[in-house]
């Protein structure tokens, strides 16, 4: 399967890219090579190969999720510059326009 310069121009319009005729011809050649490479990969008989997310085995290296010591609300708010009703008070950043 190959791609035509008309298809590249159409894709450029859909992507809102202003391409010159020289750029369209340049990208047509590049995209044709990419499409050819993808087609070759698809020709590989892969029915017996299971799908995978990584090229090498990946092991979860995170520790077990264990509940530990927690701060009380008073301890967490003790260093807060402003607090209100037991919560952090932060300056308003959004306006009602």
C-alpha positions in Angstrom: 0.0 0.0 0.0 1.4 3.4 -0.9 0.2 6.9 -0.2 -0.3 9.6 -2.7 0.6 13.3 -2.5 -3.2 14.0 -2.7 -3.7 12.0 0.5 -0.8 13.7 2.2 -2.3 17.1 1.2 -5.7 16.0 2.6 -4.1 14.9 5.9 -2.3 18.2 6.1 -5.6 20.1 5.7 -7.2 17.9 8.3 -4.3 18.6 10.7 -4.5 22.3 9.8 -0.9 22.3 8.5 0.0 24.7 5.7 2.5 22.6 3.6 4.1 23.7 0.4 4.1 21.4 -2.7 7.8 20.6 -2.0 6.9 19.6 1.6 4.0 17.5 0.5 6.3 15.6 -2.0 8.9 15.2 0.7 6.5 13.9 3.3 4.8 11.6 0.7 8.1 9.8 0.2 8.7 9.5 4.0 5.2 8.3 4.8 5.4 5.8 1.9 8.5 4.3 3.5 6.8 4.2 7.0 3.7 2.5 5.6 5.9 -0.1 3.8 7.7 -0.9 7.0 4.5 -1.3 8.9 3.2 -3.6 6.1 6.3 -5.8 6.4 5.8 -6.1 10.2 2.2 -7.1 9.7 3.4 -9.9 7.3 5.1 -11.8 10.2 3.2 -14.9 11.2 2.5 -14.1 14.8 -0.5 -16.3 15.7 1.6 -18.3 18.2 3.3 -15.3 19.8 1.4 -13.9 22.8 0.9 -10.1 23.0 3.2 -8.3 25.3 3.6 -4.8 26.7 7.4 -4.8 27.1 10.3 -6.4 25.3 11.8 -7.7 28.5 10.0 -9.2 31.5 9.0 -6.5 34.0 8.6 -7.2 37.7 6.7 -4.9 40.0 9.4 -3.4 42.3 7.0 -1.6 44.7 6.8 -2.6 48.3 3.7 -4.0 49.8 1.1 -1.4 50.7 1.2 -1.3 54.5 -0.6 1.2 56.7 1.9 3.2 58.8 1.9 6.1 61.2 -0.4 9.0 60.1 -0.5 12.6 61.1 -3.5 13.8 63.0 -5.4 16.7 61.6 -3.9 19.0 64.2 -0.3 17.9 63.3 -0.9 18.3 59.6 -2.4 21.8 60.0 0.2 23.0 62.6 2.6 24.4 59.9 -0.1 25.8 57.7 0.0 29.6 57.3 -3.8 29.8 57.2 -6.5 27.4 58.2 -10.2 27.4 58.4 -12.6 24.9 60.0 -9.9 22.3 60.3 -8.8 22.6 56.6 -6.0 24.3 54.8 -6.9 27.8 53.5 -5.4 28.7 50.2 -5.7 31.9 48.1 -8.4 31.9 45.4 -6.9 31.6 42.0 -10.0 31.4 39.9 -12.3 34.3 39.4 -16.0 34.4 38.6 -16.1 36.2 35.2 
